Amino acid sequence: MNAETTKLSTLVGSFLGAIGDGSIYFLRDLGRMGIFLFFSLISIFKRPFRSQELIKQLHFIGTGSLTVIFFTALSSGMVLGLQGVYSLSKFGAEGMLGSAVSLTLVMELGPVLTALMVTGRAGSAMCAEIGIMRISEQIDALECMAIDPFRYLISPKVLATIIAVPLLTAFFDVVGIFGGYLAGVKLMGVNAGAYFASMEQSVTNHDIRLGVVKSFVFALLIVWICAGRGYFVQQIRGAGFGAESVSKVTTQAVVVASISILVFDYLLTAILI
């Protein structure tokens, strides 16, 4: 009985110890990520500002993502058009197709899919770049030369992401609405006037503001999580060392950012709808 009691006590102690260790790590990680976000935002206002780096990041995040955003938006809009005609025809309401497509894109699919595409394309590259600079001690070298790594590396990425993602979201909405027009009007025969009239009557400034707010929040989440994971690559539990650590942390950053986007999408919708 004593041996069994000792074994049970050991198992319970190990379990509770693992919970406590995980909780402490989570709080430390949350704290350093919070500090990282604070200094990242503050560094935007520090001078001199690296305008050339900002333009470079805008080109990479914004212009470089146009192709994937275009095809994602076009396919999403066309699918919405086809499914909308199929569903609305059951109620004799095909004329409301423009309303269904535009509201779905502006309020939901546009911000979410744009953020997910930017996370997969630009967020992963951002995390890998900063992570490689960390493990190769380039960031340490900047600090030794009294160069603020937040102003030098992070702030252009933060500002470029905050600017680019809302613009890409607007581009996504326009292309998606055009895709719905192609599928619904040109392929399925819905009246073009009814398509645009229902859109004009249904989409309000509140709906547009909701999509804009979501795009700004998602942009901040992307750059915060992806850049922060890369910046703290050597402090991430289970990441390993060298190139292996960068690959694992980059994967983790994309997963966490994607989940955060979906969670905040629900929260923002519930608060602002």
Residue pairs with C-beta under 8 A, 6 or more apart in sequence:
25 237
29 232
29 235
29 236
32 232
32 235
33 224
33 225
33 228
33 232
36 224
36 227
36 228
36 231
36 232
37 224
37 228
39 150
39 154
40 150
40 154
40 155
40 158
40 223
40 224
40 227
41 158
42 150
43 148
43 150
43 151
43 154
43 155
43 158
44 155
44 158
44 159
46 148
46 151
46 155
49 151
49 155
50 151
50 152
50 155
50 156
53 156
54 156
54 159
54 160
56 156
57 156
57 157
57 159
57 160
57 161
58 160
58 163
58 164
60 122
60 125
60 160
61 118
61 122
61 157
61 160
61 161
61 164
61 165
62 160
62 163
62 164
62 167
62 168
64 121
64 122
65 117
65 118
65 121
65 122
65 164
65 168
66 168
66 171
68 117
68 121
69 114
69 117
69 168
69 171
69 172
69 175
70 171
70 175
72 113
72 114
72 117
72 172
73 105
73 110
73 113
73 171
73 172
73 173
73 174
73 175
73 176
73 179
74 175
74 176
74 178
74 179
75 179
76 105
76 109
76 113
76 176
76 179
77 101
77 105
77 175
77 176
77 177
77 178
77 179
77 180
77 181
77 182
77 183
78 179
78 180
78 182
78 183
79 183
80 100
80 101
80 104
80 105
80 109
80 176
80 179
80 180
80 183
81 97
81 101
81 179
81 180
81 181
81 182
81 183
81 184
81 185
81 187
81 188
82 183
82 184
82 187
82 188
84 97
84 100
84 101
84 180
84 184
85 94
85 97
85 183
85 184
85 188
85 190
88 94
88 96
88 97
88 100
94 184
94 190
94 191
94 194
95 190
95 191
95 194
95 195
95 197
95 198
96 198
96 202
97 180
97 184
97 190
97 194
97 195
97 198
98 177
98 180
98 181
98 184
98 194
98 195
98 196
98 197
98 198
98 199
98 202
99 198
99 199
99 201
99 202
99 203
101 176
101 177
101 180
101 184
101 199
102 173
102 177
102 180
102 199
102 202
102 203
103 202
103 203
103 207
105 172
105 173
105 176
105 177
105 180
106 173
106 203
106 207
106 208
106 210
106 211
107 207
107 210
107 211
107 269
108 265
108 269
109 172
109 176
110 169
110 170
110 172
110 173
110 176
110 211
110 215
111 169
111 211
111 214
111 215
111 218
111 265
112 214
112 218
112 261
112 262
112 265
113 172
114 165
114 168
114 169
114 172
114 215
114 218
115 165
115 169
115 215
115 218
115 219
115 221
115 222
115 261
116 258
116 261
118 161
118 164
118 165
118 168
118 219
118 222
119 222
119 226
119 254
119 257
119 258
119 261
120 254
120 258
122 161
122 222
123 222
123 223
123 225
123 226
123 253
123 254
123 257
124 226
124 250
124 253
124 254
126 157
126 223
126 226
126 227
126 230
127 226
127 227
127 229
127 230
127 249
127 250
127 253
127 254
128 230
128 246
128 247
128 250
129 230
130 139
130 153
130 154
130 227
130 230
130 231
130 233
131 229
131 230
131 231
131 233
131 245
131 246
131 249
131 250
132 246
133 139
133 153
133 230
134 230
134 231
134 232
134 233
134 234
135 233
135 234
135 241
135 242
135 243
135 245
135 246
139 149
139 153
139 231
142 148
142 149
142 152
142 153
143 149
149 231
154 227
154 231
157 223
157 227
158 220
158 223
158 224
158 227
161 219
161 220
161 222
161 223
162 216
162 219
162 220
162 223
164 219
165 215
165 216
165 218
165 219
165 222
166 212
166 215
166 216
166 219
169 211
169 212
169 214
169 215
173 211
177 199
180 195
181 192
181 195
184 190
184 195
185 191
185 192
185 195
209 272
210 268
210 269
210 272
210 273
213 268
213 272
214 264
214 265
214 268
217 264
217 268
218 261
218 264
218 265
221 257
221 260
221 261
221 264
222 257
222 261
225 253
225 256
225 257
225 260
226 253
226 254
226 257
229 236
229 249
229 250
229 252
229 253
229 256
230 246
230 249
230 250
230 253
233 239
233 245
233 246
233 249
234 245
236 245
236 248
236 249
236 252
238 248
239 245
239 248
239 249
239 252
240 248
